[in-house]
Amino acid sequence: MKNVLIEGRPGIGKTTLLCRLAERFSHVKIGGFFTEEIREEGRRVGFRIETFSGQSGILAHISFQKGPQVGKYRVDVSQFESIGVASLENALENVDLILMDEIGKMELFSKRFQELILTCLDSDKPVIATVMSRSHPFVDRIKSCSDVRIIEVTLENRDRLVEQLIDRMNHFSST
């Protein structure tokens, strides 16, 4: 199965897992993006989006005055689309492996992102993406696709998952 969705509770290590995979797959062309917390004086104030080619921007922040709201954060959908969505459009044409972190509430405010996820999953490129565990109509739809494998990250398995996913992707690319 070429499409893998990684889920798990917040803070369990999904983003770390995806970034470790990117490091280990340095011999192939990788496209996509990851998110990371923005912290000031020890407290989380927002989220940054960064592509595997080095572009970055702010996805959401407590100081934003407009945009859709998730908790105390406002999401900059246009920034996400110009960086994250653009990285996926590029990945469909130019890479061997697509990595996404994450398919979550903030990112799903972009309809272009939702359409592009479906395109990526249907492409011939393998996709590894982190995804929210909670029920959401779009996420439930992609989780139920027959060509998607869902893997839950736990404290017990998170250190082994990098090797397991590398083996899975190597097997896929050799078939």
WOLIN-V415322 format. One record per pair of residues at least 6 apart in sequence whose ideal C-beta (glycine too) atoms are under 8 Angstrom apart, sorted by the first residue. I is the first residue (numbers start at 1). J is the second residue. Records with the same first field share a line. If there is no record, write none. Layout:
I = J, J
//
This chain:
1 = 147, 148, 149, 168, 172
2 = 125, 126, 127, 147, 172
3 = 121, 126, 127, 128, 129, 145, 147, 148, 149
4 = 126, 127, 128, 129, 148, 149, 150, 151, 165, 168
5 = 103, 129, 130, 131, 142, 143, 148, 149, 150, 151
6 = 14, 17, 18, 128, 129, 130, 131, 150, 151, 152, 153, 161
7 = 14, 130, 131, 132, 133, 150, 151, 152, 153
8 = 14, 133, 152, 153, 154, 158
9 = 133
12 = 153, 154, 155, 158
13 = 153, 158
14 = 101, 102, 130, 153
15 = 34, 35, 36, 101, 102, 130
16 = 158
17 = 130, 153, 158, 161, 162, 165
18 = 34, 99, 101, 128, 130
19 = 34, 101
20 = 162
21 = 99, 128, 162, 165, 166
22 = 30, 34, 52, 99
24 = 162, 166
25 = 97, 166, 169
28 = 95, 96, 97
29 = 94, 95, 96, 97
30 = 52, 95, 96, 97, 98, 99
31 = 51, 52, 53, 87, 88, 90, 91, 92, 94, 95, 97, 98, 99
32 = 51, 52, 87, 88, 91, 95, 98, 99, 100, 101, 129
33 = 49, 50, 51, 52, 83, 84, 87, 88, 99, 100, 101
34 = 49, 50, 52, 99, 101, 102
35 = 47, 48, 49, 50, 59, 101, 102
36 = 47, 48, 50
37 = 44, 46, 47, 48
38 = 44, 45, 46, 47, 48, 58, 61
39 = 45
45 = 61, 62, 63
46 = 58, 59, 60, 61, 62, 63, 73
47 = 58, 59, 60, 61, 73, 106
48 = 56, 57, 58, 59
49 = 56, 57, 58, 59, 79, 80, 83, 84
50 = 56
51 = 83, 84, 87
52 = 87, 99
53 = 87, 90
55 = 83, 87
56 = 83
57 = 76, 79, 80, 82, 83
58 = 76, 79
59 = 75, 76, 79, 80, 84, 106, 107
60 = 67, 70, 73, 74, 75, 76, 106
61 = 73, 74, 76
62 = 72, 73, 74
64 = 73, 74, 75, 76
65 = 74
66 = 74
67 = 74, 75, 76, 77
68 = 74, 75, 77, 106, 109
69 = 75
70 = 105, 106
73 = 106
75 = 106, 109
77 = 109, 110
80 = 106, 107, 109, 110, 113
81 = 110, 112, 113
84 = 107, 110, 113
85 = 110, 112, 113, 116
88 = 98, 100, 113, 116, 117, 120
89 = 116
91 = 98, 120, 125
92 = 98, 116, 119, 120, 123, 125
95 = 125
96 = 125, 126, 173
97 = 125, 126, 127, 128, 169
98 = 120, 123, 125, 126, 127, 128, 129
99 = 127, 128, 129
100 = 117, 120, 127, 128, 129, 130
101 = 129, 130
102 = 129, 130, 131, 132
103 = 117, 129, 130, 131, 132, 139, 142
104 = 130, 131, 132
105 = 132, 136
107 = 113
108 = 114, 136, 138, 139
114 = 138
117 = 129, 142
118 = 142
120 = 127
121 = 127, 142, 145, 147, 148
126 = 169, 172, 173
128 = 165, 169
131 = 139, 142, 143, 150
132 = 139
133 = 152
142 = 148
143 = 150
151 = 161, 165
153 = 161
//
